[in-house]
Amino acid sequence: MYLARVVGTVVATRRYRDLEGIRFMVIQPVDRHLNPRGIRRIAADSVNSGPGDLVYVVSSREASQAFEKWFVPVDDAIVGIVDQVASED
């Protein structure tokens, strides 16, 4: 699991049948200070996030189980929109 910022959307005219109706977003992972880190990724969106949102993302097996139909072929899934981040450093 990690935090990321939604930076765009993806339009797919054809997709796997169990992914119908699921939106895909371009996300930029962030570090603990909310600075960009690593490369941008594509994530399936389960919470109706939008560009600019700070989101909570799960990967791998957890991502494939984040939707009504389990084990859909995704590597990353947005499972929450972050309201606030508190850090002690």
MILO-133999 format. One line per field, with one value per residue: x, y negated, z of N, C-alpha, C, O in turn; residue in one letter. Coordinates in steps of 0.2 Angstrom, whole numbers, plus 5000, padded with zeros to 4 digits. Each point is the difference from the previous one (the first is absolute). Example, Ala and Ser with C-alpha at 12.3 -4.5 7.8 and 13.67 -1.06 7.14 Angstrom:
2
n_east	5066 | 4993
n_north	5028 | 4994
n_up	5039 | 4993
ca_east	4996 | 5004
ca_north	4994 | 4994
ca_up	5000 | 5001
c_east	5004 | 4996
c_north	4994 | 4995
c_up	5000 | 5003
o_east	5005 | 5003
o_north	5001 | 4994
o_up	5003 | 5001
residu	A | S
END
This chain:
89
n_east	5004 | 4992 | 5009 | 4989 | 5007 | 4990 | 5005 | 4994 | 4998 | 4994 | 5005 | 4992 | 5005 | 5011 | 4991 | 5008 | 4997 | 5008 | 5004 | 4994 | 5002 | 5007 | 4999 | 5003 | 5007 | 5000 | 5007 | 4998 | 5006 | 4995 | 5007 | 5009 | 5007 | 4998 | 5010 | 4999 | 4993 | 5011 | 4998 | 5000 | 4991 | 5000 | 4993 | 5000 | 4992 | 5005 | 5008 | 5002 | 5009 | 5006 | 4998 | 5011 | 4993 | 4997 | 5008 | 4990 | 5011 | 4993 | 5007 | 5003 | 5005 | 5007 | 5009 | 5007 | 5005 | 5006 | 5001 | 4992 | 5003 | 4997 | 5008 | 4997 | 4998 | 5001 | 5004 | 4994 | 5001 | 4993 | 5006 | 5007 | 4991 | 5010 | 4997 | 5004 | 5007 | 5000 | 5005 | 5005 | 4998
n_north	5006 | 4995 | 4993 | 4996 | 4997 | 4997 | 5007 | 5009 | 4997 | 5008 | 4998 | 5005 | 5000 | 5002 | 5007 | 5002 | 5010 | 5007 | 4999 | 5008 | 4991 | 5007 | 4994 | 4994 | 5003 | 4990 | 5009 | 4992 | 5009 | 5003 | 4991 | 5004 | 4999 | 5011 | 5004 | 4993 | 5008 | 5001 | 5011 | 4994 | 4997 | 5011 | 4992 | 5010 | 4996 | 5001 | 4992 | 5004 | 5006 | 4993 | 4996 | 5005 | 5007 | 4998 | 5006 | 5006 | 5001 | 5005 | 5007 | 5001 | 5008 | 4995 | 4999 | 5009 | 4997 | 4994 | 5009 | 4993 | 4995 | 5009 | 4995 | 4990 | 5000 | 5001 | 4991 | 4993 | 4999 | 4994 | 4999 | 4993 | 4995 | 4997 | 5003 | 5009 | 4991 | 5010 | 4990 | 5010 | 5001
n_up	5000 | 4994 | 5003 | 4998 | 4992 | 5003 | 4993 | 5003 | 4989 | 5004 | 4990 | 5005 | 4990 | 5001 | 5002 | 5007 | 4996 | 5003 | 4990 | 4996 | 4993 | 4996 | 5009 | 4990 | 5009 | 4996 | 5002 | 5008 | 4997 | 5010 | 5001 | 5007 | 4992 | 4998 | 5003 | 4991 | 4998 | 4998 | 4998 | 4991 | 5006 | 4997 | 5001 | 5003 | 4993 | 5011 | 4997 | 4990 | 4999 | 5006 | 4990 | 5001 | 4995 | 5011 | 4994 | 5003 | 5001 | 4993 | 5006 | 4989 | 5007 | 5007 | 4995 | 5000 | 5010 | 4994 | 4993 | 4995 | 4990 | 5006 | 5006 | 5004 | 4989 | 5011 | 4995 | 4993 | 5012 | 4993 | 5009 | 4995 | 5006 | 4996 | 5010 | 5005 | 4999 | 5005 | 5001 | 5001 | 4989
ca_east	4996 | 5004 | 4996 | 5002 | 4996 | 4997 | 5002 | 4997 | 4995 | 5002 | 4994 | 5001 | 4994 | 4999 | 5003 | 4998 | 4993 | 4999 | 5002 | 4995 | 4997 | 5006 | 5004 | 5007 | 5003 | 5008 | 5002 | 5007 | 5002 | 5003 | 5004 | 4996 | 4999 | 4995 | 5004 | 5000 | 5006 | 4999 | 4997 | 4993 | 4997 | 4992 | 4996 | 4992 | 4997 | 4994 | 4997 | 4998 | 5004 | 5001 | 5007 | 5001 | 4999 | 5005 | 4997 | 5003 | 5000 | 5002 | 5003 | 5000 | 4994 | 4995 | 4997 | 4995 | 4994 | 4997 | 4993 | 4995 | 5002 | 5007 | 5006 | 5000 | 5007 | 5002 | 5006 | 4999 | 4993 | 4999 | 4995 | 4998 | 5002 | 5003 | 4997 | 5005 | 5006 | 5003 | 5007 | 5003 | 5007
ca_north	4994 | 4993 | 4994 | 4998 | 4994 | 5001 | 4995 | 5000 | 5005 | 5005 | 5002 | 5006 | 5001 | 5007 | 5002 | 5006 | 4999 | 4998 | 4993 | 4995 | 4995 | 4998 | 4994 | 5001 | 4994 | 4999 | 4998 | 4999 | 5002 | 4995 | 5002 | 4998 | 4992 | 4999 | 4998 | 5005 | 5005 | 5006 | 4999 | 5000 | 5007 | 5000 | 5004 | 5001 | 4995 | 5002 | 4995 | 4994 | 4995 | 4996 | 4997 | 4996 | 5004 | 5004 | 5006 | 5005 | 5005 | 5007 | 5003 | 5007 | 5004 | 4996 | 4996 | 5004 | 5002 | 4993 | 4999 | 5005 | 5006 | 5001 | 5003 | 4997 | 5000 | 4994 | 5000 | 4995 | 4998 | 4995 | 5002 | 4995 | 4993 | 4997 | 4994 | 4997 | 5004 | 4997 | 5003 | 4998 | 4998
ca_up	5000 | 4999 | 4998 | 4994 | 4998 | 4994 | 4995 | 4994 | 4999 | 4994 | 4996 | 4997 | 4996 | 5001 | 5006 | 5003 | 5001 | 5007 | 5001 | 4998 | 5005 | 5005 | 4997 | 5001 | 5001 | 5000 | 5006 | 5002 | 5007 | 5004 | 5006 | 5006 | 5000 | 4994 | 4994 | 4995 | 5000 | 4995 | 4993 | 5000 | 4999 | 4999 | 5005 | 5000 | 5005 | 5003 | 5005 | 4997 | 5001 | 4994 | 4999 | 5006 | 5006 | 5003 | 5001 | 5003 | 4995 | 5002 | 4994 | 4999 | 5001 | 5003 | 4995 | 4996 | 5004 | 5002 | 4997 | 5001 | 4997 | 5003 | 4996 | 4994 | 4998 | 5001 | 5005 | 5005 | 5000 | 5005 | 5004 | 5005 | 4998 | 5006 | 5003 | 5004 | 5002 | 5006 | 5001 | 5006 | 4999
c_east	5004 | 4995 | 5002 | 4995 | 4997 | 5002 | 4996 | 4995 | 5003 | 4993 | 5002 | 4993 | 4998 | 5003 | 4997 | 4993 | 4998 | 5003 | 4995 | 4997 | 5006 | 5004 | 5008 | 5003 | 5007 | 5001 | 5007 | 5002 | 5003 | 5004 | 4996 | 5000 | 4996 | 5004 | 5000 | 5006 | 4998 | 4996 | 4992 | 4997 | 4993 | 4997 | 4993 | 4997 | 4994 | 4996 | 4998 | 5004 | 5001 | 5007 | 5001 | 4999 | 5006 | 4997 | 5004 | 5000 | 5003 | 5002 | 4999 | 4994 | 4994 | 4997 | 4995 | 4994 | 4996 | 4993 | 4995 | 5002 | 5008 | 5005 | 4999 | 5008 | 5002 | 5006 | 4999 | 4993 | 5000 | 4994 | 4998 | 5002 | 5002 | 4997 | 5006 | 5006 | 5003 | 5007 | 5004 | 5007 | 5000
c_north	4994 | 4995 | 4997 | 4994 | 5002 | 4994 | 5000 | 5006 | 5004 | 5001 | 5007 | 5002 | 5008 | 5002 | 5007 | 4999 | 4999 | 4993 | 4995 | 4996 | 4998 | 4994 | 5002 | 4993 | 5000 | 4998 | 4999 | 5002 | 4994 | 5003 | 4998 | 4992 | 4998 | 4997 | 5006 | 5005 | 5006 | 4997 | 5000 | 5007 | 4999 | 5005 | 5000 | 4996 | 5003 | 4995 | 4993 | 4994 | 4996 | 4996 | 4995 | 5003 | 5004 | 5006 | 5006 | 5006 | 5007 | 5003 | 5007 | 5003 | 4995 | 4995 | 5004 | 5002 | 4993 | 4999 | 5005 | 5007 | 5001 | 5003 | 4997 | 4999 | 4992 | 5000 | 4995 | 4998 | 4994 | 5002 | 4995 | 4993 | 4997 | 4993 | 4996 | 5005 | 4996 | 5004 | 4997 | 4998 | 4993
c_up	5000 | 4999 | 4993 | 4998 | 4993 | 4995 | 4993 | 4999 | 4994 | 4997 | 4997 | 4996 | 5000 | 5006 | 5002 | 5003 | 5008 | 5002 | 4997 | 5005 | 5005 | 4996 | 5002 | 5001 | 4999 | 5007 | 5001 | 5007 | 5004 | 5006 | 5006 | 5001 | 4994 | 4994 | 4996 | 5001 | 4995 | 4994 | 5001 | 4998 | 4998 | 5005 | 4999 | 5006 | 5003 | 5004 | 4996 | 5001 | 4994 | 5000 | 5006 | 5006 | 5002 | 5002 | 5003 | 4995 | 5003 | 4994 | 5001 | 5002 | 5003 | 4995 | 4996 | 5004 | 5002 | 4997 | 5001 | 4997 | 5002 | 4994 | 4993 | 4998 | 5001 | 5005 | 5005 | 5001 | 5006 | 5004 | 5005 | 4998 | 5007 | 5001 | 5003 | 5001 | 5006 | 5001 | 5006 | 4999 | 4996
o_east	5006 | 4994 | 5006 | 4995 | 5004 | 4998 | 5002 | 4999 | 5003 | 4995 | 5004 | 4995 | 4995 | 5006 | 4995 | 4999 | 4996 | 4999 | 5001 | 4998 | 4998 | 5002 | 5001 | 4998 | 5003 | 4998 | 5004 | 4997 | 5004 | 4998 | 4994 | 4996 | 4999 | 4996 | 5000 | 5006 | 4994 | 5000 | 4997 | 5003 | 4997 | 5002 | 4997 | 5003 | 4995 | 4995 | 4998 | 4998 | 4997 | 5004 | 4995 | 5003 | 5004 | 4994 | 5006 | 4995 | 5004 | 4998 | 4999 | 4995 | 4995 | 4994 | 4995 | 4995 | 4996 | 4997 | 5002 | 4999 | 5004 | 4998 | 5001 | 5004 | 5001 | 5001 | 5003 | 4996 | 5003 | 4995 | 4996 | 5006 | 4996 | 5001 | 5000 | 4999 | 5002 | 5000 | 4999 | 5004 | 5005
o_north	5000 | 5001 | 5001 | 4999 | 5002 | 4995 | 4996 | 5004 | 4998 | 5002 | 5000 | 5001 | 5002 | 4998 | 5002 | 4995 | 4996 | 4998 | 4994 | 5002 | 4996 | 5001 | 5003 | 4996 | 5005 | 4994 | 5003 | 4996 | 4996 | 5005 | 4997 | 4998 | 4994 | 4997 | 5006 | 4998 | 5001 | 4994 | 5003 | 5004 | 4994 | 5005 | 4995 | 5001 | 5001 | 5002 | 4996 | 4995 | 5001 | 5001 | 4996 | 4998 | 5002 | 5000 | 4999 | 5002 | 5000 | 4998 | 5003 | 4998 | 5001 | 4999 | 4997 | 5002 | 5001 | 4995 | 5006 | 5005 | 4996 | 5003 | 5003 | 4999 | 4997 | 5005 | 5001 | 5000 | 5001 | 5001 | 5001 | 5000 | 5001 | 4996 | 4994 | 5006 | 4994 | 5006 | 4994 | 4998 | 4998
o_up	5003 | 4998 | 4998 | 5003 | 4996 | 5002 | 4996 | 5005 | 4996 | 5003 | 4996 | 5004 | 5000 | 5002 | 4997 | 5003 | 5001 | 5006 | 5001 | 5006 | 5004 | 4995 | 5005 | 4996 | 5002 | 5002 | 4996 | 5004 | 4996 | 5002 | 4999 | 5004 | 4999 | 4996 | 5002 | 5001 | 4999 | 4998 | 5005 | 4997 | 5000 | 5002 | 4998 | 5006 | 4996 | 5003 | 5003 | 5001 | 4995 | 5005 | 5002 | 5006 | 4996 | 5003 | 5000 | 4997 | 5004 | 4994 | 5005 | 4997 | 4998 | 5000 | 4998 | 4997 | 5004 | 5002 | 5003 | 5004 | 4998 | 4995 | 4995 | 5005 | 4995 | 5004 | 5006 | 4994 | 5005 | 4998 | 5005 | 4996 | 5005 | 4996 | 4999 | 5001 | 5000 | 4999 | 5002 | 5004 | 4998
residu	M | Y | L | A | R | V | V | G | T | V | V | A | T | R | R | Y | R | D | L | E | G | I | R | F | M | V | I | Q | P | V | D | R | H | L | N | P | R | G | I | R | R | I | A | A | D | S | V | N | S | G | P | G | D | L | V | Y | V | V | S | S | R | E | A | S | Q | A | F | E | K | W | F | V | P | V | D | D | A | I | V | G | I | V | D | Q | V | A | S | E | D
END
